[in-house]
Amino acid sequence: MKMKRYKTIEEFGKDLGVTSDRVLISKMKTTLKKRIIKETEVRELTCAELAEASGLSRTVVSGIVNGSLQSVSIERLIRLASALSLSVELNIRDVA
């Protein structure tokens, strides 16, 4: 059986029947999470230290850093980014 390769996450989402807004939210969460993980590693912070700085529980922070995005809100990700002194910007533009 030949595996289908996708050029974009949008194509993959479409084949799975995921709406474009859900795909966009997932992309935003993944981008934020990757940057949070990178910054945490660069600063050599523990999940407990990041949790204390962000006001989130260590369990929540650990889950995010270890790959869980299920039921993680963008608000929580922004709180983590803010605790790392990162700013988050949203760009809105017309769809082509």
C-alpha positions as CSV (number, residue, x, y, z in Angstrom):
1,M,0.0,0.0,0.0
2,K,1.4,3.3,-1.1
3,M,1.4,6.1,1.5
4,K,0.1,9.5,0.4
5,R,2.5,12.4,1.0
6,Y,1.1,15.9,1.8
7,K,2.7,19.2,0.9
8,T,0.9,21.1,3.6
9,I,-0.9,20.5,6.8
10,E,-4.0,22.0,5.2
11,E,-4.1,19.2,2.6
12,F,-3.7,16.6,5.4
13,G,-6.5,18.2,7.4
14,K,-8.8,18.4,4.5
15,D,-8.4,14.7,3.8
16,L,-9.2,14.0,7.5
17,G,-12.2,16.2,7.3
18,V,-10.8,18.8,9.7
19,T,-12.0,22.3,9.2
20,S,-9.6,25.0,8.1
21,D,-10.0,26.9,11.3
22,R,-9.1,23.9,13.4
23,V,-6.0,23.4,11.2
24,L,-5.0,27.0,11.7
25,I,-5.4,26.8,15.5
26,S,-3.3,23.6,15.6
27,K,-0.6,25.4,13.6
28,M,-0.6,28.3,15.9
29,K,-0.4,26.1,19.0
30,T,2.5,24.1,17.5
31,T,4.4,27.2,16.6
32,L,4.0,28.6,20.1
33,K,4.9,25.3,21.7
34,K,8.1,24.9,19.7
35,R,9.3,28.3,20.6
36,I,8.4,27.8,24.3
37,I,10.4,24.6,24.3
38,K,13.3,26.1,22.6
39,E,13.5,29.1,24.9
40,T,13.1,26.8,28.0
41,E,16.0,24.7,26.8
42,V,18.2,27.7,26.0
43,R,17.6,29.1,29.5
44,E,17.9,25.7,31.1
45,L,14.7,26.1,33.0
46,T,12.8,23.2,34.6
47,C,9.1,22.7,34.2
48,A,8.7,23.7,37.8
49,E,10.5,27.0,37.3
50,L,8.5,27.8,34.2
51,A,5.3,26.8,36.0
52,E,6.1,29.2,38.9
53,A,6.9,32.0,36.5
54,S,3.7,31.5,34.5
55,G,1.3,30.7,37.3
56,L,0.4,27.4,35.7
57,S,0.7,24.1,37.4
58,R,3.9,22.0,36.9
59,T,1.7,19.2,35.5
60,V,0.2,21.5,32.8
61,V,3.7,22.9,31.9
62,S,5.2,19.4,31.8
63,G,2.4,18.1,29.6
64,I,2.9,21.0,27.1
65,V,6.7,20.7,27.0
66,N,6.5,17.0,26.5
67,G,4.3,17.2,23.5
68,S,0.6,17.4,24.5
69,L,-1.5,20.0,22.8
70,Q,-4.8,18.3,23.4
71,S,-6.9,20.6,25.5
72,V,-4.2,23.2,25.7
73,S,-5.5,26.6,25.1
74,I,-3.7,29.3,23.2
75,E,-4.2,31.4,26.4
76,R,-2.0,29.0,28.4
77,L,0.6,29.0,25.7
78,I,0.7,32.8,25.6
79,R,1.0,32.8,29.4
80,L,4.1,30.6,29.1
81,A,5.5,32.7,26.3
82,S,5.0,35.8,28.4
83,A,6.7,34.2,31.4
84,L,9.7,33.7,29.1
85,S,9.6,37.4,28.1
86,L,8.4,36.5,24.6
87,S,5.8,38.6,22.8
88,V,3.1,37.0,20.7
89,E,1.7,38.8,17.7
90,L,-1.3,38.0,15.6
91,N,-1.3,38.9,11.9
92,I,-4.6,39.0,10.1
93,R,-4.7,39.3,6.3
94,D,-7.2,38.6,3.5
95,V,-7.2,35.1,2.1
96,A,-6.0,35.1,-1.5
